[in-house]
Amino acid sequence: MIFFKKKVIGNYVRLPSYPWQRETYWNESEESLYDRLGNSEEHPLLGQRLTTPTSNNLSWESTLNQNFLPYLVDHRIEGLVILPGAAYIEIGLAIHKEADEKKACALEGIELHRALVIDANDEPVLHLSYDKKTHEYAVHSRTRDDKSNWTLHATGSLSLLQFSGADQLNLDDIRGRCQASVDSDTLYAQLHERGLQYGPYFRCIRHFWKGTDEVLAQIEGHQVLSTDDDDYQCDSLVLIILKKPI
């Protein structure tokens, strides 16, 4: 509301009778718009596709923002928030999809070089690269403010193979061999003692049975991820659960 101290005499102007054109005149760069809104069509871990000099080398960059990736804080090792190792598997599968590779793939030679610790006051930047000739990919990161020093965290390769039908497993037979039952509360208490402090996003084991040299578990993924994150190629939480030491 505007108040005038003295009487103001102005000219009467008739409003246009045609419909409003509703054009936007907001002056904002593409970089600023992306930083403010992101892109819902991008993979949560791959992020924005970068332009490269040749079509054989592909690159992406993303930010590990805990507001957009709330499950990150639930993966703690000795109190430190660490990017799950299964994320590097998810990245490989996502690259395969984004690179428009027609054949099904297997991931081979995955090597974890250094853990990616996510500080509470930082939003690390991921740089993902893929060579279409060698089918090798690499994952680097840097801190939000340091734009020059990159750390290599993982490398791997995509094997484009033809797959035959998978063998069928009889769950009843496995259940018969796994007689020792472990309740989930006891399981996660044991993991916590070993330094693996998993929050609700990673507490997905509902029932667990142990045999001589095999285990059987009933796993239910977190409800939020199962309904909101269809862009993921696999359930990373399930992969992490499967590689937990028992």
PEKA-V513031 format. One record per residue. RES is the residue in three letters. PHI is phi as a letter, one per 30 degrees, with the letter a starting at -180 (* if undefined). PSI is psi in radians with two decimals (NA if undefined). D_FIRST is the distance of its C-alpha to the first C-alpha in whole Angstrom. Layout:
<<RES | PHI | PSI | D_FIRST> <RES | PHI | PSI | D_FIRST>>
This chain:
<<MET | * | 2.37 | 0> <ILE | c | 2.31 | 4> <PHE | c | 2.29 | 7> <PHE | c | 2.38 | 10> <LYS | d | -0.47 | 13> <LYS | b | 2.84 | 15> <LYS | d | 2.30 | 16> <VAL | c | 2.21 | 15> <ILE | c | 2.13 | 18> <GLY | b | 3.06 | 18> <ASN | c | 2.46 | 20> <TYR | d | 2.27 | 20> <VAL | b | 2.19 | 20> <ARG | d | 2.33 | 21> <LEU | d | 2.57 | 20> <PRO | d | 2.53 | 23> <SER | c | -0.21 | 26> <TYR | d | 2.80 | 27> <PRO | d | 2.60 | 26> <TRP | d | 2.46 | 24> <GLN | d | -0.34 | 26> <ARG | h | 0.79 | 24> <GLU | d | 2.55 | 25> <THR | c | 2.29 | 24> <TYR | c | 0.47 | 24> <TRP | d | 2.13 | 24> <ASN | c | 1.83 | 26> <GLU | b | 2.40 | 28> <SER | d | 2.81 | 32> <GLU | d | -0.63 | 34> <GLU | d | -0.72 | 35> <SER | d | -0.71 | 31> <LEU | d | -0.73 | 31> <TYR | d | -0.70 | 34> <ASP | d | -0.55 | 33> <ARG | d | -0.70 | 30> <LEU | c | -0.36 | 31> <GLY | i | -2.82 | 35> <ASN | b | 1.99 | 37> <SER | d | -0.30 | 38> <GLU | d | -0.15 | 41> <GLU | d | 2.64 | 43> <HIS | d | 2.41 | 45> <PRO | e | -0.53 | 44> <LEU | c | -0.55 | 46> <LEU | d | -0.81 | 47> <GLY | i | -2.45 | 44> <GLN | d | 2.31 | 43> <ARG | d | 2.30 | 46> <LEU | c | 2.66 | 47> <THR | d | 2.45 | 48> <THR | b | 2.72 | 52> <PRO | d | -0.56 | 55> <THR | b | 2.72 | 57> <SER | d | -0.21 | 57> <ASN | d | -0.34 | 59> <ASN | c | 2.10 | 57> <LEU | c | 2.54 | 54> <SER | b | 2.61 | 51> <TRP | b | 2.75 | 48> <GLU | b | 2.47 | 46> <SER | b | 2.90 | 43> <THR | c | 2.31 | 42> <LEU | d | 1.37 | 43> <ASN | c | 2.10 | 40> <GLN | d | -0.28 | 40> <ASN | d | -0.64 | 37> <PHE | d | -0.44 | 38> <LEU | b | 1.27 | 42> <PRO | d | -0.35 | 42> <TYR | d | -0.25 | 45> <LEU | e | -0.74 | 46> <VAL | d | -0.22 | 46> <ASP | d | 0.00 | 48> <HIS | c | 1.62 | 51> <ARG | c | 2.35 | 52> <ILE | c | 2.04 | 56> <GLU | h | 0.68 | 57> <GLY | i | -0.15 | 53> <LEU | c | 2.38 | 52> <VAL | d | 2.09 | 50> <ILE | b | 2.39 | 52> <LEU | d | 2.17 | 51> <PRO | e | 2.50 | 54> <GLY | e | -0.54 | 57> <ALA | d | -0.37 | 56> <ALA | d | -0.56 | 53> <TYR | d | -0.51 | 55> <ILE | d | -0.78 | 57> <GLU | e | -0.71 | 54> <ILE | d | -0.76 | 53> <GLY | d | -0.77 | 56> <LEU | d | -0.65 | 56> <ALA | d | -0.67 | 53> <ILE | d | -0.74 | 54> <HIS | e | -0.73 | 57> <LYS | d | -0.80 | 54> <GLU | d | -0.52 | 52> <ALA | d | -0.04 | 55> <ASP | i | 0.64 | 56> <GLU | d | 2.25 | 59> <LYS | d | -0.61 | 61> <LYS | d | 2.74 | 64> <ALA | d | 2.76 | 63> <CYS | b | 2.79 | 63> <ALA | b | 2.56 | 65> <LEU | c | 2.29 | 63> <GLU | b | 2.72 | 66> <GLY | h | 0.56 | 67> <ILE | d | 2.15 | 63> <GLU | b | 2.18 | 64> <LEU | c | 1.97 | 61> <HIS | d | -0.68 | 61> <ARG | a | 2.42 | 59> <ALA | d | 2.54 | 56> <LEU | c | 1.80 | 53> <VAL | d | 2.26 | 51> <ILE | c | 1.84 | 47> <ASP | d | 2.58 | 46> <ALA | d | -0.45 | 43> <ASN | c | 0.25 | 41> <ASP | b | 2.75 | 42> <GLU | b | 1.52 | 41> <PRO | e | 2.56 | 45> <VAL | c | 2.20 | 45> <LEU | c | 2.39 | 48> <HIS | c | 2.14 | 49> <LEU | c | 2.25 | 52> <SER | b | 2.59 | 54> <TYR | b | 2.28 | 57> <ASP | c | 1.98 | 60> <LYS | d | -0.33 | 61> <LYS | d | -0.82 | 64> <THR | c | -0.22 | 65> <HIS | i | 0.45 | 63> <GLU | c | 2.53 | 62> <TYR | b | 2.75 | 59> <ALA | b | 2.61 | 57> <VAL | b | 2.05 | 54> <HIS | c | 2.84 | 53> <SER | b | 2.80 | 50> <ARG | b | 2.88 | 48> <THR | d | 2.90 | 46> <ARG | d | -0.65 | 42> <ASP | c | -0.37 | 42> <ASP | c | 1.86 | 46> <LYS | c | 0.08 | 46> <SER | c | -0.49 | 50> <ASN | c | 1.96 | 52> <TRP | c | 2.53 | 53> <THR | c | 2.29 | 55> <LEU | d | 2.22 | 57> <HIS | c | -0.63 | 57> <ALA | a | 2.62 | 58> <THR | b | 2.74 | 60> <GLY | a | -3.14 | 62> <SER | b | 2.68 | 63> <LEU | c | 2.20 | 63> <SER | c | 1.95 | 66> <LEU | d | 1.72 | 66> <LEU | b | 2.79 | 69> <GLN | c | 2.22 | 70> <PHE | c | 2.45 | 70> <SER | c | 3.11 | 72> <GLY | d | 2.50 | 72> <ALA | d | 2.63 | 71> <ASP | d | 2.50 | 74> <GLN | d | 2.33 | 73> <LEU | c | 2.47 | 73> <ASN | c | 1.86 | 74> <LEU | d | -0.56 | 72> <ASP | d | -0.69 | 74> <ASP | d | -0.74 | 77> <ILE | d | -0.75 | 74> <ARG | d | -0.61 | 73> <GLY | d | -0.52 | 77> <ARG | d | -0.32 | 77> <CYS | c | 1.59 | 74> <GLN | c | -0.49 | 75> <ALA | d | 2.13 | 74> <SER | c | 2.41 | 70> <VAL | b | 2.16 | 68> <ASP | d | 2.69 | 64> <SER | d | -0.63 | 61> <ASP | d | -0.75 | 60> <THR | d | -0.72 | 63> <LEU | e | -0.87 | 63> <TYR | d | -0.47 | 60> <ALA | d | -0.70 | 61> <GLN | d | -0.72 | 64> <LEU | d | -0.66 | 61> <HIS | d | -0.68 | 59> <GLU | d | -0.47 | 62> <ARG | d | 0.08 | 63> <GLY | j | 0.12 | 60> <LEU | c | 1.66 | 58> <GLN | c | 1.64 | 55> <TYR | c | 2.31 | 53> <GLY | d | -3.02 | 50> <PRO | e | -0.62 | 49> <TYR | d | -0.45 | 49> <PHE | c | 0.15 | 52> <ARG | c | 1.27 | 54> <CYS | c | -0.07 | 55> <ILE | d | 2.14 | 59> <ARG | c | -0.72 | 59> <HIS | b | 2.59 | 63> <PHE | b | 2.29 | 66> <TRP | b | 2.49 | 69> <LYS | c | 2.45 | 72> <GLY | c | -2.85 | 75> <THR | d | -0.86 | 78> <ASP | b | 0.45 | 76> <GLU | a | 2.79 | 73> <VAL | b | 2.77 | 70> <LEU | b | 2.31 | 68> <ALA | b | 2.52 | 65> <GLN | c | 2.10 | 62> <ILE | b | 2.33 | 59> <GLU | b | 2.06 | 55> <GLY | d | 2.75 | 53> <HIS | d | 2.40 | 49> <GLN | d | -0.68 | 47> <VAL | d | -0.81 | 44> <LEU | d | -0.61 | 46> <SER | d | -0.38 | 48> <THR | c | -0.46 | 45> <ASP | c | -0.37 | 42> <ASP | c | 1.19 | 45> <ASP | d | -0.21 | 47> <ASP | d | -0.33 | 47> <TYR | d | 2.44 | 49> <GLN | d | -0.44 | 53> <CYS | b | 2.86 | 54> <ASP | d | 1.75 | 53> <SER | d | -0.54 | 53> <LEU | d | -0.66 | 53> <VAL | d | -0.70 | 57> <LEU | d | -0.71 | 58> <ILE | d | -0.72 | 58> <ILE | d | -0.69 | 59> <LEU | d | -0.43 | 62> <LYS | c | 0.17 | 63> <LYS | d | 2.46 | 62> <PRO | d | 2.38 | 66> <ILE | c | NA | 67>>
